Amino acid sequence: MPNDHRPAAERMSVVQAFTGLSSDEIEILSNADRFAQAELYPLAQHMDDEEWWPEHVFPKIGETGYFGITAPETYGGAGLGLMPAGLVVQAFSRWNHALALAWVAHENLCLHNILRNANEAQKMKYLPGLCKGTLIGALGLTEPGAGSDALGSMRTTARREGGHYVLNGRKIYITNGPVADVLLVYAKTDKDKGAQGISAFIVEKDYPGFKVAQKLVKMGFRGSQTAELVFDDCRVPAENRVGEENRGVKVVMSGLDLERSMISPICLGIAERAFALALDYARQRKQFGRPIADFQMIQGKLADMYVWVESMRLFTYQVLRAAATIGEDEGGRGEIHKLTAAGVMYVAETMNKVLNEAVQIHGGSGYIWESEINRLYRSIKLLEIGAGTTEVRKIIISGELLRG
């Protein structure tokens, strides 16, 4: 059988026809892939080298219609569902996974959470700018020392003073934190109620008492801006509370299931790109006067990688379709809680295997920091930690299994 020498992006788009995607979904994925290759890929090396943030890129993404995928046209969105959003971030992750992560923090953790949980006045105020990309969104949940017990260990507080809430505390590892204009922040409004005393607030970057304490430098996903945030008597208008007081845990839990479903396509996109690079390198690299693709050992690695990527694809799409049906009160428990945890656990661990073999095929060149495959390899650990570690995902899965 002759070798397929078409460009990697073209080969990837052809594969979609065998994955159960509709023709509209294939078109969404293909268009997003072309946009990401043309507009986002050229930024990737600079972002990785210098933890650089391209200020022009979010408005560009907004102009092209890739923000507000799930938001109704009333707010400037596309009026589509979670599955198309997952396909967009899959395509973005192939070409610039750092920007794909920033996209998820903005689109899913901030914009979509506001869409699902805010009142009409809040939606009209914030969603149009978030859909245009002229406002950058973020989510503030994790705190120093909290780790996996983000709710029980939460120390950020909010007390009511007349027409404002006064927030005090710190948040850490906040994606988009250094560049965000709008943040969905969780704080305890009733310390005695523990996790049931948490409320959600929309915080603007210019509110008095809010500041970025430090920008954090990372091993992977460099350029996707990450920060520690400080709230020092930060005054937030009472009308910026999202939902009822002390009911923020509902917002958190439903949002976590959706976040996990959107982390999976990031893993898939990275793995697809790594596989394409490994396949191309195996064809081009010669040893003993022959392409290394001629050797059975390399062929075995490529076969394993193909199976792993395709299994990741099927599980990712299954989870996305299931998560798209979550109602406002259905997150954080039951089958969807188990499925989203299982999906992201599997694809993150499988991506690790794909990247390990991809670097092995590249040999010494894959160990060089500036190489693209090295950049992809350094992304592995975050996706086994973020949105609940692999260990926490196993606890969720086993808990739901034993509860049944």
Buried (B, 14 or more C-beta within 10 A) or exposed (E): EEEEEEEBBEBBBEBBEEBEBEEEBBBBBBBBBBBBBEBBBEBBBEBBEEBBBBEEBBBBBBEEBBBBBBBBEEBBBBEBBBBBBBBBBBBBBBBBBBBBBBBBBBBBBBBBBBBBBBEEEBBEBBBBBBBBBBBBBBBBBBBBEBEBEBBEBBBBBBBEEEEBBBBBBBBBBBBBBBBBBBBBBBBBBBEEEEBBBBBBBBBBBEBEBBBBBEBBEBEBBBBBBBBBBBBBEBBBBEEBBBBEBBBBBBBBBBBBBBBBBBBBBBBBBBBBBBBBBBBBBBBEBEEEEEBBBBBEEBEEBBEEBBEBBBEBBEBBBBBBBBBBEBEEEBBBBBEBBBBBBBBBBBBBBBBBBBBBBBBEBBEEBBEEEEBBBBBBBBBBBBBBBBBBBBEBBBEBBEBBEEEE
